Amino acid sequence: MMKIIKIALMVAALTMAGSAFALELDQAKTQGLVGEQPNGYLGVVKATPEAVQLVSEVNEKRRQAYERIARQNGITLEQVANLAGQKAIGKTAGGEYVKTPDGQWVKK
């Protein structure tokens, strides 16, 4: 149980951590260009070259962080990513997009 709590705290810290893309990411979410997905990765809602590039960069950083957390805790990358996805969707502001489990983009 403590291990699950520790993982959840690390994932929560990861999803709250600022990045070089923070302002751009917030703008892209507000503009409806990108959204959070249940798999823990950012997705492109409306394809623009900037949105595609941003998603690629953010997802690479997330994947690296998820791998590190998974290694430290003896769990799979997928488990960490899915937990992060749940947290990110839960924190998504109203009016921003999230992907449903059946693959549809909806405004939260």
C-alpha positions as CSV (number, residue, x, y, z in Angstrom):
1,M,0.0,0.0,0.0
2,M,2.8,2.4,0.8
3,K,4.4,1.7,-2.5
4,I,1.2,2.6,-4.4
5,I,1.0,5.8,-2.3
6,K,4.6,6.6,-3.1
7,I,4.0,6.1,-6.9
8,A,0.9,8.2,-6.8
9,L,2.8,11.0,-5.1
10,M,5.6,10.8,-7.7
11,V,3.1,10.8,-10.6
12,A,1.2,13.8,-9.1
13,A,4.5,15.7,-8.7
14,L,5.4,14.9,-12.3
15,T,2.0,16.2,-13.6
16,M,2.4,19.4,-11.6
17,A,6.0,20.0,-12.5
18,G,6.6,23.0,-14.7
19,S,8.5,22.6,-17.9
20,A,10.0,24.7,-20.6
21,F,6.8,24.2,-22.5
22,A,4.4,25.2,-19.6
23,L,3.1,28.4,-21.1
24,E,2.9,27.0,-24.6
25,L,1.2,23.8,-23.2
26,D,-1.3,25.8,-21.3
27,Q,-2.1,28.0,-24.3
28,A,-2.4,24.9,-26.6
29,K,-4.8,23.3,-24.1
30,T,-6.9,26.5,-23.8
31,Q,-7.0,26.9,-27.5
32,G,-8.3,23.3,-27.9
33,L,-5.2,22.2,-29.9
34,V,-4.1,19.4,-27.5
35,G,-5.7,17.4,-24.7
36,E,-4.9,14.8,-22.1
37,Q,-5.4,11.1,-22.8
38,P,-6.1,8.1,-20.4
39,N,-2.7,6.6,-21.5
40,G,-0.8,9.4,-19.7
41,Y,0.3,11.1,-22.9
42,L,-0.8,14.4,-24.5
43,G,-2.8,14.1,-27.7
44,V,-3.3,16.3,-30.7
45,V,-7.0,17.5,-30.9
46,K,-6.5,19.9,-33.8
47,A,-3.4,19.3,-35.9
48,T,-1.2,22.3,-36.5
49,P,2.6,22.0,-36.9
50,E,3.1,23.7,-33.6
51,A,0.7,21.4,-31.7
52,V,2.2,18.3,-33.3
53,Q,5.7,19.4,-32.3
54,L,4.6,20.3,-28.8
55,V,2.9,17.0,-28.2
56,S,6.0,15.1,-29.5
57,E,8.3,17.1,-27.1
58,V,6.1,16.8,-24.1
59,N,5.4,13.1,-24.6
60,E,9.1,12.3,-24.9
61,K,9.8,14.0,-21.6
62,R,6.8,12.2,-20.0
63,R,7.9,8.8,-21.3
64,Q,11.4,9.4,-19.8
65,A,9.9,10.3,-16.5
66,Y,7.5,7.4,-16.5
67,E,10.4,5.0,-17.3
68,R,12.4,6.4,-14.4
69,I,9.4,6.0,-12.0
70,A,8.7,2.5,-13.2
71,R,12.3,1.4,-12.7
72,Q,12.4,2.9,-9.2
73,N,9.3,1.1,-8.2
74,G,9.5,-2.2,-10.0
75,I,6.4,-1.7,-12.1
76,T,5.7,-1.3,-15.8
77,L,5.9,1.9,-17.8
78,E,2.2,1.3,-18.8
79,Q,1.1,1.2,-15.1
80,V,2.9,4.5,-14.4
81,A,1.5,6.1,-17.6
82,N,-2.0,5.0,-16.9
83,L,-1.9,6.4,-13.4
84,A,-0.5,9.7,-14.7
85,G,-3.3,9.8,-17.3
86,Q,-5.9,9.5,-14.6
87,K,-4.3,12.3,-12.6
88,A,-3.9,14.6,-15.6
89,I,-7.5,14.1,-16.8
90,G,-8.7,14.7,-13.2
91,K,-6.7,18.0,-13.1
92,T,-7.8,19.2,-16.6
93,A,-9.7,22.5,-16.4
94,G,-13.2,22.9,-17.6
95,G,-13.4,23.7,-21.3
96,E,-10.2,21.8,-22.2
97,Y,-10.2,18.5,-24.1
98,V,-9.7,15.0,-22.7
99,K,-9.9,11.8,-24.6
100,T,-12.5,9.3,-23.4
101,P,-11.6,5.6,-23.1
102,D,-13.5,5.0,-26.4
103,G,-11.2,7.4,-28.2
104,Q,-13.4,10.5,-28.5
105,W,-12.2,14.0,-27.7
106,V,-14.7,15.8,-25.4
107,K,-14.6,19.1,-23.6
108,K,-14.4,18.6,-19.8
